Amino acid sequence: MGAPRSCCIDQKAGDFYNKWFVQGKPAEAFQYLSTRAYPCVNLYRDDDTPAAGTATEQGRLIQAGLEKASSLVGPIKKLEEGIAAPNVSHPDVRLVKHSQSKAFVIASVPDHMAAAAGCQERKPGEDLYIQEPGTGKVYGNYYATGFRLLKTVGDPSVLWTVWAKDAGEWKIVSYFLLTP
């Protein structure tokens, strides 16, 4: 069952990915991240990289990661030349139809799933654990977008970004990698 389109999430996500990969402007794409997402960078740092202690340090590491991924993809004219939407098969995820669905997925996710993806409580190397809510599932407050890089060796990881309203604007509030 598809999810109703929430105003502008498809446009915001599309602009984020286009700035990042097509326009090659990761610094502009970075503006779509809420400071709530900054602690996520410590979950995916190399073992020899010390944890970033301040929001400024975390932001710098995220920007460096965006730049690295952008250069891995290289110059492209359309998103689907560099990234591809993953297959989604979770019963609680409601796909949102949008014009760039070959490049990335947009899905409405219930609040309890989005909360589990929050970075403040997770530890490096820990699998994402989603506990079922005690009451009904609530939708509409969070959306997730996901993609995989096309230029990789082997079965690529999928980057999922979780979006929520932050000061009235759709922003990325957390992210996580799913590895095969």
VOVOTI-893253 format. One record per residue (C-alpha): x, y negated, z; residue number from 1. Coordinates in Angstrom, 1 decimal. Layout:
BEGIN
SITE       x       y       z  resi
SITE       X       Y       Z   NUM
...
This chain:
BEGIN
SITE       x       y       z  resi
SITE     0.0     0.0     0.0     1
SITE     1.4    -3.4    -1.0     2
SITE     1.7    -6.3     1.4     3
SITE     0.0    -9.6     0.7     4
SITE     2.5   -12.3    -0.5     5
SITE     3.5   -14.7     2.2     6
SITE     4.0   -18.2     0.9     7
SITE     7.4   -18.7    -0.3     8
SITE     9.3   -15.7     1.0     9
SITE     9.8   -14.4    -2.5    10
SITE    11.1   -17.8    -3.7    11
SITE    13.4   -18.2    -0.6    12
SITE    14.8   -14.7    -1.0    13
SITE    15.3   -15.1    -4.7    14
SITE    17.0   -18.5    -4.2    15
SITE    19.3   -17.0    -1.6    16
SITE    20.4   -14.1    -3.8    17
SITE    20.7   -16.3    -6.9    18
SITE    22.9   -18.8    -5.1    19
SITE    25.0   -16.0    -3.7    20
SITE    25.5   -13.9    -6.8    21
SITE    24.4   -15.6   -10.0    22
SITE    25.5   -19.2    -9.2    23
SITE    28.5   -18.0    -7.2    24
SITE    27.8   -20.4    -4.4    25
SITE    28.0   -18.4    -1.2    26
SITE    28.3   -21.5     1.0    27
SITE    24.9   -22.6    -0.3    28
SITE    23.4   -19.1     0.3    29
SITE    24.8   -19.2     3.8    30
SITE    22.3   -22.1     4.6    31
SITE    19.5   -19.5     4.5    32
SITE    20.9   -17.8     7.7    33
SITE    19.5   -18.8    11.0    34
SITE    22.0   -19.0    13.9    35
SITE    20.0   -16.0    15.3    36
SITE    21.7   -13.9    12.7    37
SITE    25.3   -15.0    13.5    38
SITE    25.9   -12.3    16.2    39
SITE    25.3    -9.6    13.6    40
SITE    28.8   -10.2    12.2    41
SITE    30.4    -8.7    15.2    42
SITE    28.6    -5.4    14.5    43
SITE    30.3    -5.0    11.1    44
SITE    33.8    -6.4    11.7    45
SITE    37.0    -4.3    11.1    46
SITE    38.5    -2.6    14.1    47
SITE    41.5    -4.9    13.9    48
SITE    39.4    -8.1    13.8    49
SITE    38.6    -9.5    17.2    50
SITE    34.9   -10.3    18.0    51
SITE    33.9   -13.8    17.1    52
SITE    32.9   -15.5    20.4    53
SITE    31.3   -18.7    19.1    54
SITE    28.6   -19.5    16.6    55
SITE    31.2   -21.4    14.6    56
SITE    33.6   -18.4    14.4    57
SITE    30.7   -16.1    13.6    58
SITE    29.5   -18.4    10.8    59
SITE    33.0   -18.5     9.3    60
SITE    33.2   -14.7     9.3    61
SITE    29.7   -14.4     7.7    62
SITE    30.7   -16.9     5.0    63
SITE    33.9   -15.0     4.3    64
SITE    31.8   -11.8     3.9    65
SITE    29.5   -13.6     1.5    66
SITE    32.4   -14.8    -0.6    67
SITE    34.0   -11.4    -0.7    68
SITE    30.7    -9.7    -1.9    69
SITE    30.3   -12.5    -4.5    70
SITE    33.7   -11.9    -5.9    71
SITE    33.2    -8.1    -5.9    72
SITE    30.1    -8.6    -8.0    73
SITE    31.9   -11.0   -10.3    74
SITE    30.2   -13.4   -12.8    75
SITE    26.7   -12.4   -13.8    76
SITE    23.9   -14.1   -15.6    77
SITE    21.0   -12.2   -13.9    78
SITE    20.7   -10.6   -10.5    79
SITE    20.0    -7.2   -11.8    80
SITE    23.5    -7.2   -13.5    81
SITE    25.1    -7.2   -10.0    82
SITE    22.6    -5.8    -7.4    83
SITE    19.8    -3.3    -7.4    84
SITE    16.8    -2.7    -5.3    85
SITE    17.0     0.5    -3.1    86
SITE    14.2     3.1    -2.9    87
SITE    12.0     2.5     0.1    88
SITE    10.1     5.3     1.7    89
SITE     9.2     4.3     5.3    90
SITE     5.5     4.5     6.0    91
SITE     5.5     1.3     8.1    92
SITE     7.2    -0.8     5.3    93
SITE     4.8    -2.6     3.0    94
SITE     6.4    -3.6    -0.3    95
SITE     5.8    -7.1    -1.6    96
SITE     5.5    -7.6    -5.4    97
SITE     7.8   -10.2    -6.8    98
SITE     9.5   -11.1   -10.1    99
SITE    13.0    -9.8    -9.3   100
SITE    12.0    -6.4    -7.9   101
SITE    14.7    -4.6   -10.0   102
SITE    17.4    -6.5    -8.1   103
SITE    16.1    -6.5    -4.5   104
SITE    13.2    -5.3    -2.4   105
SITE    11.0    -7.5    -0.3   106
SITE     8.9    -5.8     2.3   107
SITE     6.6    -6.8     5.1   108
SITE     7.9    -5.1     8.3   109
SITE     6.1    -4.8    11.6   110
SITE     7.3    -6.9    14.6   111
SITE     8.7    -3.8    16.4   112
SITE    10.9    -2.9    13.5   113
SITE    12.2    -6.5    13.2   114
SITE    12.9    -6.6    16.9   115
SITE    15.0    -3.4    16.7   116
SITE    17.1    -4.9    13.9   117
SITE    18.0    -7.9    16.1   118
SITE    21.7    -8.2    16.7   119
SITE    21.9    -9.3    20.3   120
SITE    21.1    -5.9    21.7   121
SITE    22.9    -3.6    19.2   122
SITE    26.4    -2.4    19.6   123
SITE    29.1    -1.8    16.8   124
SITE    28.8     1.6    15.2   125
SITE    25.4     2.2    16.8   126
SITE    22.5     3.5    14.6   127
SITE    19.5     1.4    14.3   128
SITE    16.8     2.9    16.6   129
SITE    13.2     1.9    16.1   130
SITE    10.8     2.8    18.9   131
SITE     7.1     3.0    18.1   132
SITE     5.1     0.2    19.7   133
SITE     2.7     1.1    22.5   134
SITE    -0.1    -0.8    20.8   135
SITE    -1.0    -1.4    17.1   136
SITE     1.6    -2.6    14.6   137
SITE     1.7    -6.4    13.9   138
SITE     2.6    -7.6    10.4   139
SITE     3.2   -11.0     8.8   140
SITE     5.8   -12.5    11.1   141
SITE     8.8   -10.7     9.5   142
SITE     9.9    -9.7     6.0   143
SITE    13.0    -7.7     5.0   144
SITE    14.9    -7.9     1.8   145
SITE    17.3    -5.2     0.7   146
SITE    19.8    -4.5    -2.1   147
SITE    22.8    -2.5    -3.0   148
SITE    25.8    -3.6    -5.1   149
SITE    26.1    -2.0    -8.5   150
SITE    29.9    -2.2    -8.8   151
SITE    30.8     0.3    -6.1   152
SITE    32.4     3.8    -6.0   153
SITE    30.2     6.5    -4.5   154
SITE    26.8     6.1    -2.9   155
SITE    26.6     2.4    -1.9   156
SITE    25.3     1.0     1.4   157
SITE    22.1    -1.0     1.4   158
SITE    22.2    -4.5     3.0   159
SITE    18.9    -5.4     4.6   160
SITE    18.2    -8.9     5.7   161
SITE    15.3    -9.7     8.1   162
SITE    13.5   -13.0     7.6   163
SITE    11.3   -14.9    10.0   164
SITE    10.2   -18.5    10.3   165
SITE    12.8   -20.6    12.0   166
SITE    11.9   -24.3    12.6   167
SITE     9.1   -23.8    10.0   168
SITE    11.4   -22.4     7.2   169
SITE    12.0   -18.8     6.2   170
SITE    15.5   -17.9     7.3   171
SITE    17.5   -14.7     7.8   172
SITE    17.4   -13.9    11.5   173
SITE    19.3   -10.6    11.4   174
SITE    20.8    -8.1     9.0   175
SITE    22.0    -4.5     9.0   176
SITE    23.7    -2.0     6.7   177
SITE    22.3     1.4     6.0   178
SITE    24.9     3.8     4.8   179
SITE    24.1     7.0     3.0   180
